[in-house]
Amino acid sequence: MKRQCILMTLAAFAVLAGAACNGSPGRPSPAAEVIPPDQIVEFNILYGQNCAGCHGTSGNGGATIALRDPVFLALADDAAIRRAASNGVRGTAMPVVAQSAGGMLTDKQIDVLVSGIRSWAQPGLLRGATPPPYAARTPGDLERGADVYQTFCSSCHGSDGTGGKKASSLVGGSYLALVSDQYLRTTVIAGRPDLGAPDWRENVPGRPMSDQEVTDVVSWLVSRRVHNPGQPYPDSKNVQH
C-alpha cells in the first residue's frame, strides 16, 4: 500500500512537472512551430515569397507585368502560368522555382500558386472582348510590323521606338536583352495598366489590334535586339535596323 502511494505521488509530480515545462517562459507554443518550407501550401505566403518582388504585393505589377490584370488572365491559361512559374523564362529575370527544374517549390506548391493567381480572374471586365491568342500562330512580317508600330505605338514610344513624351524606349539594347519574345507579345496585348500603357484595344480608339498585327509588331521589335548582348549596348538613339 505504501509503495502504491509512493508511485502515485511520483506520477502526479511528473504530470505537474510536465505541465510546468510546457508553460515555462520562452517555450514556443504549438502555433509557433516552424513549418518546413516544402510543406507551406498557403497561397499568400508562397506568392509573397516567390512572386511579389517582381509582380507586386497584390499582383498589380511592379518590375514586370501585373498577374492580376484581367486581360493577362484571359490571355494566359493555367498551362502557360504553370510553365512560367515552374521553369522560369530563360534569358530574363524570371527564375526557375519548381524543384523539378532546380528550384525550391514542390509540384503541389506550384499548383497552389497557379490556382491562387487564377482566382484573381474577372472575365466580365473585358466586356465580351476576346484578346489575341497568347502565342503567335503565324510568322511575323518585319515590313508590316514597322507600319503597325507607326500606327499603334509611335504616339507614345516615338517614331523610331527610342522613346517619346509619354513612354520610354522599346528598342534599347539593355531592355530587349532582358525581355523574351513572349513578354513583348504579352505586353502588346495586355498593356501595362500599372504604368498607364493601354491594352490591344486602346492604342487607337475604336481600332483594336488583330492577332497578325500583334505578331508583326513583335517581330519588328525582336529584330532590333542584339543577339549576342554584351557591353557596350548600342545607343538607343542610333539603333540601326
Accessible surface in RSA format (square Angstrom, percent):
REM  Atomic radii and reference values for relative SASA: ProtOr
REM  Chains: A
REM  Algorithm: Lee & Richards
REM  Probe-radius: 1.40
REM  Slices: 20
REM RES _ NUM      All-atoms   Total-Side   Main-Chain    Non-polar    All polar
REM                ABS   REL    ABS   REL    ABS   REL    ABS   REL    ABS   REL
RES MET A   1   180.94  93.7 136.57  90.4  44.38 105.7 120.69 102.6  60.26  79.8
RES LYS A   2   166.55  81.3 157.88  96.9   8.67  20.6 105.13  94.6  61.42  65.4
RES ARG A   3   183.91  77.2 180.26  91.9   3.65   8.7  65.49  89.5 118.42  71.8
RES GLN A   4   104.69  58.5 101.93  74.5   2.76   6.6  28.84  61.4  75.84  57.5
RES CYS A   5    62.20  47.0  59.61  66.5   2.59   6.1  24.52  62.1  37.68  40.6
RES ILE A   6    88.59  50.4  86.18  64.2   2.41   5.8  88.58  63.8   0.01   0.0
RES LEU A   7    99.65  55.5  95.05  68.0   4.60  11.6  95.32  66.9   4.33  11.7
RES MET A   8   126.66  65.6 118.16  78.2   8.50  20.2 104.74  89.0  21.92  29.0
RES THR A   9    90.46  64.3  84.30  85.5   6.16  14.7  65.25  87.6  25.20  38.1
RES LEU A  10   104.66  58.3 100.96  72.2   3.70   9.3 101.22  71.1   3.44   9.3
RES ALA A  11    57.39  52.8  49.19  75.9   8.20  18.6  56.58  79.7   0.81   2.1
RES ALA A  12    53.22  48.9  45.75  70.6   7.48  17.0  52.47  73.9   0.75   2.0
RES PHE A  13   138.34  69.2 136.12  84.3   2.22   5.8 137.64  83.4   0.70   2.0
RES ALA A  14    62.45  57.4  49.74  76.8  12.71  28.9  54.26  76.4   8.19  21.7
RES VAL A  15   108.53  71.4  98.57  89.2   9.96  24.0 106.14  92.2   2.39   6.5
RES LEU A  16   124.27  69.2 119.68  85.6   4.59  11.5 119.97  84.3   4.30  11.6
RES ALA A  17    40.22  37.0  31.66  48.9   8.56  19.5  39.49  55.6   0.73   1.9
RES GLY A  18    32.21  39.7   0.00   N/A  32.21  39.7  31.07  85.3   1.15   2.6
RES ALA A  19    62.79  57.7  46.56  71.8  16.24  36.9  51.50  72.5  11.29  29.9
RES ALA A  20    67.67  62.2  48.94  75.5  18.73  42.6  61.33  86.4   6.34  16.8
RES CYS A  21    73.92  55.9  70.55  78.7   3.37   7.9  19.71  49.9  54.22  58.5
RES ASN A  22   101.20  69.8  83.15  80.4  18.05  43.5  24.00  57.8  77.21  74.6
RES GLY A  23    65.07  80.2   0.00   N/A  65.07  80.2  35.85  98.4  29.22  65.4
RES SER A  24    45.53  38.5  37.85  50.5   7.68  17.7  28.28  60.2  17.25  24.2
RES PRO A  25   137.33 100.1 104.79  95.5  32.54 118.3 116.27  96.0  21.06 130.9
RES GLY A  26    82.41 101.6   0.00   N/A  82.41 101.6  44.21 121.3  38.20  85.6
RES ARG A  27   135.43  56.9 109.39  55.8  26.04  62.0  15.61  21.3 119.82  72.6
RES PRO A  28   100.37  73.2  77.77  70.9  22.60  82.2  87.06  71.9  13.31  82.7
RES SER A  29    58.35  49.3  49.39  65.9   8.95  20.6  41.62  88.6  16.72  23.4
RES PRO A  30   126.25  92.0 107.54  98.0  18.71  68.0 115.67  95.5  10.58  65.8
RES ALA A  31   104.28  95.9  61.57  95.0  42.71  97.2  74.66 105.1  29.62  78.5
RES ALA A  32    61.54  56.6  35.75  55.2  25.78  58.6  46.47  65.4  15.06  39.9
RES GLU A  33   134.21  77.1 115.98  87.7  18.23  43.4  44.21  85.5  90.00  73.5
RES VAL A  34   130.79  86.1 111.39 100.8  19.40  46.8 116.31 101.1  14.48  39.3
RES ILE A  35   101.17  57.6  90.22  67.2  10.95  26.4  91.49  65.9   9.68  26.3
RES PRO A  36    60.12  43.8  55.94  51.0   4.18  15.2  60.12  49.6   0.00   0.0
RES PRO A  37    98.46  71.8  94.20  85.9   4.26  15.5  94.31  77.9   4.15  25.8
RES ASP A  38    72.80  51.0  60.95  60.7  11.85  28.0  12.48  29.4  60.32  60.2
RES GLN A  39   111.65  62.4  96.39  70.4  15.26  36.3  29.93  63.7  81.72  62.0
RES ILE A  40    26.64  15.2  24.51  18.3   2.13   5.1  26.64  19.2   0.00   0.0
RES VAL A  41    69.96  46.0  53.96  48.8  16.00  38.6  53.96  46.9  16.00  43.4
RES GLU A  42    81.38  46.7  77.20  58.4   4.18  10.0  55.29 106.9  26.09  21.3
RES PHE A  43    34.40  17.2  31.39  19.4   3.00   7.8  31.39  19.0   3.00   8.6
RES ASN A  44   105.76  72.9  94.88  91.7  10.88  26.2  25.66  61.8  80.09  77.4
RES ILE A  45    77.15  43.9  70.80  52.7   6.36  15.3  76.99  55.4   0.17   0.4
RES LEU A  46     1.93   1.1   1.93   1.4   0.00   0.0   1.93   1.4   0.00   0.0
RES TYR A  47     6.74   3.1   6.74   3.8   0.00   0.0   6.74   5.1   0.00   0.0
RES GLY A  48    44.01  54.3   0.00   N/A  44.01  54.3  23.80  65.3  20.20  45.2
RES GLN A  49   124.40  69.6  85.94  62.8  38.45  91.6  40.14  85.4  84.26  63.9
RES ASN A  50    51.97  35.8  21.64  20.9  30.32  73.0   8.24  19.8  43.72  42.3
RES CYS A  51    19.32  14.6  14.45  16.1   4.88  11.5   5.00  12.7  14.32  15.4
RES ALA A  52    15.37  14.1   9.98  15.4   5.39  12.3  10.04  14.1   5.33  14.1
RES GLY A  53    78.12  96.3   0.00   N/A  78.12  96.3  44.75 122.8  33.37  74.7
RES CYS A  54    53.12  40.2  52.05  58.1   1.07   2.5   7.27  18.4  45.84  49.4
RES HIS A  55    21.29  11.6  21.29  14.8   0.00   0.0  14.00  14.4   7.29   8.5
RES GLY A  56    13.21  16.3   0.00   N/A  13.21  16.3  12.95  35.6   0.26   0.6
RES THR A  57   122.59  87.2 100.01 101.4  22.58  53.8  73.84  99.2  48.75  73.7
RES SER A  58    51.61  43.6  46.36  61.9   5.25  12.1  16.82  35.8  34.79  48.7
RES GLY A  59     0.00   0.0   0.00   N/A   0.00   0.0   0.00   0.0   0.00   0.0
RES ASN A  60    83.70  57.7  77.36  74.8   6.34  15.3  30.26  72.8  53.44  51.7
RES GLY A  61    17.03  21.0   0.00   N/A  17.03  21.0   0.00   0.0  17.03  38.1
RES GLY A  62    39.13  48.3   0.00   N/A  39.13  48.3  27.39  75.2  11.75  26.3
RES ALA A  63    86.85  79.9  44.68  69.0  42.17  95.9  57.36  80.8  29.49  78.1
RES THR A  64    29.31  20.8  29.28  29.7   0.03   0.1  21.20  28.5   8.11  12.3
RES ILE A  65    20.61  11.7  20.61  15.4   0.00   0.0  20.61  14.8   0.00   0.0
RES ALA A  66     6.70   6.2   4.02   6.2   2.69   6.1   4.02   5.7   2.69   7.1
RES LEU A  67    15.59   8.7  15.59  11.2   0.00   0.0  15.59  11.0   0.00   0.0
RES ARG A  68    75.38  31.7  73.90  37.7   1.48   3.5  21.77  29.7  53.61  32.5
RES ASP A  69    15.38  10.8   9.28   9.2   6.09  14.4   6.58  15.5   8.79   8.8
RES PRO A  70    31.02  22.6  28.70  26.2   2.32   8.4  29.05  24.0   1.97  12.2
RES VAL A  71     6.07   4.0   6.07   5.5   0.00   0.0   6.07   5.3   0.00   0.0
RES PHE A  72    15.65   7.8  15.65   9.7   0.00   0.0  15.65   9.5   0.00   0.0
RES LEU A  73     5.69   3.2   0.76   0.5   4.93  12.4   1.03   0.7   4.66  12.5
RES ALA A  74    51.16  47.0  12.65  19.5  38.51  87.6  23.63  33.3  27.53  72.9
RES LEU A  75    13.40   7.5   0.56   0.4  12.84  32.3   2.18   1.5  11.21  30.2
RES ALA A  76     1.71   1.6   1.10   1.7   0.60   1.4   1.43   2.0   0.28   0.7
RES ASP A  77    89.00  62.3  82.43  82.0   6.57  15.5  42.54 100.1  46.46  46.3
RES ASP A  78    60.47  42.4  57.98  57.7   2.49   5.9  19.00  44.7  41.46  41.4
RES ALA A  79    56.00  51.5  48.37  74.6   7.63  17.3  51.53  72.6   4.47  11.8
RES ALA A  80     4.66   4.3   2.16   3.3   2.49   5.7   2.61   3.7   2.05   5.4
RES ILE A  81    11.39   6.5   6.75   5.0   4.64  11.2  10.76   7.8   0.63   1.7
RES ARG A  82    89.66  37.6  89.66  45.7   0.00   0.0  42.54  58.1  47.11  28.6
RES ARG A  83   128.86  54.1 124.04  63.2   4.82  11.5  60.22  82.3  68.64  41.6
RES ALA A  84    32.92  30.3  29.18  45.0   3.73   8.5  31.66  44.6   1.26   3.3
RES ALA A  85    12.21  11.2  11.33  17.5   0.88   2.0  11.83  16.7   0.38   1.0
RES SER A  86    15.40  13.0  15.40  20.6   0.00   0.0   9.63  20.5   5.77   8.1
RES ASN A  87    77.60  53.5  66.67  64.4  10.94  26.3  21.94  52.8  55.66  53.8
RES GLY A  88    11.67  14.4   0.00   N/A  11.67  14.4   0.51   1.4  11.16  25.0
RES VAL A  89    49.28  32.4  43.90  39.7   5.38  13.0  47.21  41.0   2.07   5.6
RES ARG A  90   238.64 100.2 206.18 105.1  32.46  77.3  86.56 118.3 152.08  92.2
RES GLY A  91    60.28  74.3   0.00   N/A  60.28  74.3  42.39 116.3  17.89  40.1
RES THR A  92    36.43  25.9  12.11  12.3  24.31  57.9  14.46  19.4  21.97  33.2
RES ALA A  93    82.11  75.5  55.88  86.2  26.23  59.7  68.37  96.3  13.74  36.4
RES MET A  94    59.00  30.6  47.88  31.7  11.12  26.5  38.61  32.8  20.39  27.0
RES PRO A  95    78.21  57.0  68.04  62.0  10.17  37.0  78.21  64.6   0.00   0.0
RES VAL A  96    61.11  40.2  44.35  40.2  16.76  40.4  44.35  38.5  16.76  45.5
RES VAL A  97    17.58  11.6  15.84  14.3   1.74   4.2  17.58  15.3   0.00   0.0
RES ALA A  98     0.74   0.7   0.74   1.1   0.00   0.0   0.74   1.0   0.00   0.0
RES GLN A  99    90.81  50.8  72.44  52.9  18.37  43.7  25.46  54.2  65.34  49.6
RES SER A 100    96.07  81.2  48.40  64.6  47.67 109.8  48.75 103.8  47.31  66.3
RES ALA A 101    44.47  40.9  13.16  20.3  31.31  71.2  24.44  34.4  20.03  53.1
RES GLY A 102    71.33  88.0   0.00   N/A  71.33  88.0  35.35  97.0  35.98  80.6
RES GLY A 103    17.61  21.7   0.00   N/A  17.61  21.7   6.83  18.7  10.78  24.1
RES MET A 104   144.04  74.6 136.61  90.4   7.43  17.7 105.18  89.4  38.87  51.5
RES LEU A 105    10.93   6.1  10.79   7.7   0.14   0.4  10.79   7.6   0.14   0.4
RES THR A 106    32.07  22.8  30.26  30.7   1.81   4.3  30.29  40.7   1.78   2.7
RES ASP A 107    99.83  69.9  94.38  93.9   5.45  12.9  36.43  85.7  63.40  63.2
RES LYS A 108   135.28  66.0 130.61  80.1   4.67  11.1  80.61  72.6  54.67  58.2
RES GLN A 109     0.34   0.2   0.34   0.2   0.00   0.0   0.23   0.5   0.11   0.1
RES ILE A 110     3.52   2.0   3.52   2.6   0.00   0.0   3.52   2.5   0.00   0.0
RES ASP A 111    66.74  46.8  63.81  63.5   2.94   6.9  22.73  53.5  44.01  43.9
RES VAL A 112    31.78  20.9  27.41  24.8   4.37  10.5  30.94  26.9   0.84   2.3
RES LEU A 113     2.52   1.4   2.52   1.8   0.00   0.0   2.52   1.8   0.00   0.0
RES VAL A 114     3.11   2.0   3.11   2.8   0.00   0.0   3.11   2.7   0.00   0.0
RES SER A 115    72.32  61.1  63.21  84.4   9.10  21.0  30.93  65.9  41.39  58.0
RES GLY A 116     9.26  11.4   0.00   N/A   9.26  11.4   8.75  24.0   0.51   1.1
RES ILE A 117     5.98   3.4   5.98   4.5   0.00   0.0   5.98   4.3   0.00   0.0
RES ARG A 118    64.26  27.0  61.04  31.1   3.22   7.7  46.24  63.2  18.02  10.9
RES SER A 119    86.06  72.7  48.76  65.1  37.30  85.9  47.60 101.4  38.46  53.9
RES TRP A 120    31.89  12.8  26.39  12.8   5.50  12.9  18.66  10.0  13.23  21.5
RES ALA A 121    35.44  32.6  18.04  27.8  17.40  39.6  18.04  25.4  17.40  46.1
RES GLN A 122    88.00  49.2  82.23  60.1   5.77  13.7  28.63  60.9  59.36  45.0
RES PRO A 123   102.18  74.5  91.67  83.6  10.51  38.2  94.71  78.2   7.47  46.4
RES GLY A 124    64.18  79.1   0.00   N/A  64.18  79.1  45.25 124.2  18.93  42.4
RES LEU A 125    92.56  51.5  84.63  60.5   7.93  19.9  86.70  60.9   5.86  15.8
RES LEU A 126     9.41   5.2   8.84   6.3   0.57   1.4   8.84   6.2   0.57   1.5
RES ARG A 127   186.81  78.4 149.55  76.2  37.27  88.7  80.21 109.6 106.60  64.6
RES GLY A 128    76.92  94.9   0.00   N/A  76.92  94.9  44.03 120.8  32.89  73.7
RES ALA A 129    34.62  31.8  17.33  26.7  17.29  39.3  27.41  38.6   7.21  19.1
RES THR A 130   116.21  82.7  93.24  94.5  22.97  54.7  65.07  87.4  51.14  77.3
RES PRO A 131    16.11  11.7   8.01   7.3   8.11  29.5   8.01   6.6   8.11  50.4
RES PRO A 132    11.65   8.5   3.96   3.6   7.69  27.9  10.62   8.8   1.03   6.4
RES PRO A 133    33.84  24.7  23.32  21.3  10.52  38.2  33.81  27.9   0.03   0.2
RES TYR A 134    51.11  23.9  46.87  26.7   4.24  11.0  25.65  19.3  25.46  31.4
RES ALA A 135    55.94  51.4  52.10  80.4   3.84   8.7  52.47  73.9   3.47   9.2
RES ALA A 136    56.42  51.9  28.55  44.1  27.87  63.4  28.55  40.2  27.87  73.8
RES ARG A 137   182.20  76.5 144.92  73.9  37.28  88.8  53.20  72.7 129.00  78.2
RES THR A 138    67.53  48.0  58.90  59.7   8.63  20.6  60.50  81.3   7.03  10.6
RES PRO A 139   119.79  87.3 101.94  92.9  17.85  64.9 113.90  94.0   5.89  36.6
RES GLY A 140    29.11  35.9   0.00   N/A  29.11  35.9   0.15   0.4  28.96  64.9
RES ASP A 141    50.46  35.3  46.53  46.3   3.93   9.3   8.20  19.3  42.26  42.1
RES LEU A 142    75.41  42.0  70.42  50.4   4.98  12.5  70.60  49.6   4.80  12.9
RES GLU A 143   139.88  80.3 130.00  98.4   9.88  23.5  50.01  96.7  89.87  73.4
RES ARG A 144   112.99  47.4 111.80  57.0   1.19   2.8  60.10  82.1  52.89  32.1
RES GLY A 145     0.00   0.0   0.00   N/A   0.00   0.0   0.00   0.0   0.00   0.0
RES ALA A 146    34.33  31.6  33.50  51.7   0.83   1.9  33.94  47.8   0.39   1.0
RES ASP A 147    92.67  64.9  90.18  89.8   2.48   5.9  27.92  65.7  64.75  64.6
RES VAL A 148    13.26   8.7  11.46  10.4   1.80   4.3  13.17  11.4   0.08   0.2
RES TYR A 149     0.31   0.1   0.31   0.2   0.00   0.0   0.31   0.2   0.00   0.0
RES GLN A 150    87.75  49.1  75.40  55.1  12.35  29.4  41.72  88.8  46.03  34.9
RES THR A 151    76.81  54.6  53.00  53.7  23.81  56.7  34.81  46.8  42.00  63.5
RES PHE A 152     6.06   3.0   1.06   0.7   5.01  13.0   2.02   1.2   4.04  11.6
RES CYS A 153    17.90  13.5  13.79  15.4   4.12   9.7   4.30  10.9  13.60  14.7
RES SER A 154    23.05  19.5  16.19  21.6   6.87  15.8   3.54   7.5  19.52  27.3
RES SER A 155    90.44  76.4  57.63  76.9  32.81  75.6  54.50 116.1  35.94  50.3
RES CYS A 156    34.44  26.0  34.40  38.4   0.04   0.1   5.86  14.8  28.58  30.8
RES HIS A 157    34.67  18.9  34.67  24.1   0.00   0.0  16.66  17.2  18.01  21.0
RES GLY A 158    14.03  17.3   0.00   N/A  14.03  17.3  13.71  37.6   0.32   0.7
RES SER A 159    81.78  69.1  69.64  92.9  12.14  28.0  38.26  81.5  43.53  61.0
RES ASP A 160    67.97  47.6  63.47  63.2   4.51  10.7  34.16  80.4  33.82  33.7
RES GLY A 161     0.00   0.0   0.00   N/A   0.00   0.0   0.00   0.0   0.00   0.0
RES THR A 162    15.15  10.8   7.22   7.3   7.93  18.9   2.66   3.6  12.48  18.9
RES GLY A 163    21.07  26.0   0.00   N/A  21.07  26.0   7.89  21.7  13.18  29.5
RES GLY A 164    40.07  49.4   0.00   N/A  40.07  49.4  20.73  56.9  19.34  43.3
RES LYS A 165   219.78 107.2 174.64 107.2  45.15 107.5 124.61 112.2  95.17 101.4
RES LYS A 166   161.70  78.9 123.40  75.7  38.30  91.2  79.84  71.9  81.85  87.2
RES ALA A 167    30.31  27.9  17.03  26.3  13.28  30.2  28.19  39.7   2.12   5.6
RES SER A 168    86.28  72.9  72.76  97.1  13.52  31.1  51.48 109.6  34.80  48.8
RES SER A 169    27.29  23.1  17.16  22.9  10.13  23.3  17.16  36.5  10.13  14.2
RES LEU A 170    27.60  15.4  27.60  19.7   0.00   0.0  27.60  19.4   0.00   0.0
RES VAL A 171     1.04   0.7   0.02   0.0   1.02   2.5   0.02   0.0   1.02   2.8
RES GLY A 172    11.49  14.2   0.00   N/A  11.49  14.2  11.49  31.5   0.00   0.0
RES GLY A 173     3.15   3.9   0.00   N/A   3.15   3.9   0.04   0.1   3.11   7.0
RES SER A 174    57.07  48.2  54.74  73.1   2.32   5.3  36.48  77.7  20.59  28.8
RES TYR A 175    67.69  31.6  61.16  34.8   6.52  17.0  58.41  43.9   9.28  11.4
RES LEU A 176     0.35   0.2   0.00   0.0   0.35   0.9   0.00   0.0   0.35   0.9
RES ALA A 177    24.10  22.2   5.77   8.9  18.32  41.7   8.52  12.0  15.58  41.3
RES LEU A 178   114.14  63.6 107.62  77.0   6.52  16.4 107.62  75.6   6.52  17.5
RES VAL A 179    20.76  13.7  14.14  12.8   6.62  16.0  15.44  13.4   5.32  14.4
RES SER A 180    23.79  20.1  17.13  22.9   6.66  15.4  20.50  43.7   3.29   4.6
RES ASP A 181    69.40  48.6  65.44  65.1   3.96   9.4  27.87  65.6  41.53  41.4
RES GLN A 182    55.03  30.8  49.88  36.5   5.14  12.2  38.36  81.7  16.66  12.6
RES TYR A 183    39.72  18.5  34.46  19.6   5.26  13.7  29.09  21.9  10.63  13.1
RES LEU A 184     4.06   2.3   3.73   2.7   0.33   0.8   3.94   2.8   0.11   0.3
RES ARG A 185     7.72   3.2   7.72   3.9   0.00   0.0   7.26   9.9   0.46   0.3
RES THR A 186     4.57   3.2   4.57   4.6   0.00   0.0   2.18   2.9   2.39   3.6
RES THR A 187    27.48  19.5  25.07  25.4   2.41   5.7  25.07  33.7   2.41   3.6
RES VAL A 188    26.09  17.2  17.22  15.6   8.88  21.4  24.52  21.3   1.58   4.3
RES ILE A 189     0.03   0.0   0.03   0.0   0.00   0.0   0.03   0.0   0.00   0.0
RES ALA A 190     5.43   5.0   2.66   4.1   2.77   6.3   2.66   3.7   2.77   7.3
RES GLY A 191     3.31   4.1   0.00   N/A   3.31   4.1   1.34   3.7   1.97   4.4
RES ARG A 192    17.73   7.4  17.73   9.0   0.00   0.0   7.28  10.0  10.45   6.3
RES PRO A 193    74.41  54.2  48.67  44.4  25.74  93.6  54.10  44.7  20.31 126.3
RES ASP A 194    58.52  41.0  17.21  17.1  41.31  97.7  27.25  64.1  31.27  31.2
RES LEU A 195   126.95  70.7  91.15  65.2  35.80  90.0  98.13  68.9  28.82  77.5
RES GLY A 196    66.76  82.3   0.00   N/A  66.76  82.3  37.39 102.6  29.37  65.8
RES ALA A 197    36.39  33.5  28.14  43.4   8.25  18.8  32.65  46.0   3.75   9.9
RES PRO A 198    45.84  33.4  34.31  31.3  11.53  41.9  40.95  33.8   4.89  30.4
RES ASP A 199    10.63   7.4   9.15   9.1   1.48   3.5   2.06   4.9   8.57   8.5
RES TRP A 200     9.78   3.9   9.65   4.7   0.13   0.3   2.04   1.1   7.74  12.6
RES ARG A 201    43.53  18.3  36.29  18.5   7.24  17.2  23.45  32.0  20.08  12.2
RES GLU A 202    91.98  52.8  73.97  56.0  18.01  42.9  31.89  61.7  60.09  49.1
RES ASN A 203    43.63  30.1  20.29  19.6  23.34  56.2   3.00   7.2  40.64  39.3
RES VAL A 204    43.49  28.6  43.09  39.0   0.39   1.0  43.46  37.8   0.03   0.1
RES PRO A 205   123.99  90.4  99.83  91.0  24.16  87.8 107.12  88.4  16.88 104.9
RES GLY A 206    81.21 100.1   0.00   N/A  81.21 100.1  41.15 112.9  40.06  89.7
RES ARG A 207   102.47  43.0 101.88  51.9   0.58   1.4  41.53  56.8  60.93  36.9
RES PRO A 208    69.71  50.8  62.75  57.2   6.96  25.3  62.75  51.8   6.96  43.3
RES MET A 209     5.58   2.9   0.72   0.5   4.86  11.6   0.07   0.1   5.51   7.3
RES SER A 210    53.68  45.4  44.31  59.1   9.37  21.6  49.16 104.7   4.52   6.3
RES ASP A 211    39.98  28.0  34.95  34.8   5.03  11.9  21.71  51.1  18.27  18.2
RES GLN A 212    58.46  32.7  56.07  41.0   2.38   5.7  42.16  89.7  16.29  12.4
RES GLU A 213    28.97  16.6  28.97  21.9   0.00   0.0  12.88  24.9  16.09  13.1
RES VAL A 214     0.00   0.0   0.00   0.0   0.00   0.0   0.00   0.0   0.00   0.0
RES THR A 215     6.92   4.9   5.37   5.4   1.55   3.7   5.66   7.6   1.26   1.9
RES ASP A 216     2.20   1.5   2.20   2.2   0.00   0.0   0.00   0.0   2.20   2.2
RES VAL A 217     0.00   0.0   0.00   0.0   0.00   0.0   0.00   0.0   0.00   0.0
RES VAL A 218    14.06   9.3  14.06  12.7   0.00   0.0  14.06  12.2   0.00   0.0
RES SER A 219    27.59  23.3  21.40  28.6   6.19  14.3  11.17  23.8  16.41  23.0
RES TRP A 220    16.37   6.6  16.37   7.9   0.00   0.0  11.34   6.0   5.03   8.2
RES LEU A 221     3.78   2.1   3.78   2.7   0.00   0.0   3.78   2.7   0.00   0.0
RES VAL A 222    27.28  17.9  27.28  24.7   0.00   0.0  27.28  23.7   0.00   0.0
RES SER A 223    37.63  31.8  11.60  15.5  26.03  60.0  19.58  41.7  18.05  25.3
RES ARG A 224    31.00  13.0  19.94  10.2  11.05  26.3   1.99   2.7  29.00  17.6
RES ARG A 225    43.64  18.3  36.63  18.7   7.01  16.7  18.72  25.6  24.92  15.1
RES VAL A 226    47.07  31.0  40.95  37.1   6.12  14.7  46.29  40.2   0.79   2.1
RES HIS A 227   139.60  76.3 112.83  78.4  26.77  68.5  78.19  80.6  61.41  71.5
RES ASN A 228   135.10  93.2 115.47 111.6  19.63  47.3  35.47  85.4  99.63  96.3
RES PRO A 229    70.99  51.7  46.43  42.3  24.56  89.3  46.43  38.3  24.56 152.6
RES GLY A 230    38.04  46.9   0.00   N/A  38.04  46.9  34.00  93.3   4.04   9.1
RES GLN A 231   149.81  83.8 113.66  83.1  36.15  86.1  62.40 132.8  87.41  66.3
RES PRO A 232   125.67  91.6 108.97  99.3  16.70  60.7 109.13  90.1  16.54 102.8
RES TYR A 233    61.71  28.8  43.92  25.0  17.79  46.3  19.10  14.4  42.61  52.5
RES PRO A 234    60.76  44.3  43.23  39.4  17.53  63.7  55.29  45.7   5.46  34.0
RES ASP A 235    82.47  57.8  66.56  66.2  15.91  37.6  30.68  72.2  51.79  51.7
RES SER A 236    29.14  24.6  25.58  34.1   3.56   8.2   6.67  14.2  22.48  31.5
RES LYS A 237   141.40  69.0 118.98  73.0  22.42  53.4  83.36  75.0  58.03  61.8
RES ASN A 238   105.57  72.8  87.28  84.3  18.30  44.1  32.34  77.8  73.23  70.8
RES VAL A 239    30.13  19.8   6.98   6.3  23.15  55.8   8.03   7.0  22.10  59.9
RES GLN A 240   159.43  89.1 136.91 100.1  22.52  53.6  45.17  96.1 114.26  86.7
RES HIS A 241   142.68  78.0  88.52  61.5  54.16 138.6  81.32  83.8  61.36  71.4
END  Absolute sums over single chains surface
CHAIN  1 A    14306.7      11047.7       3259.0       8646.6       5660.1
END  Absolute sums over all chains
TOTAL         14306.7      11047.7       3259.0       8646.6       5660.1
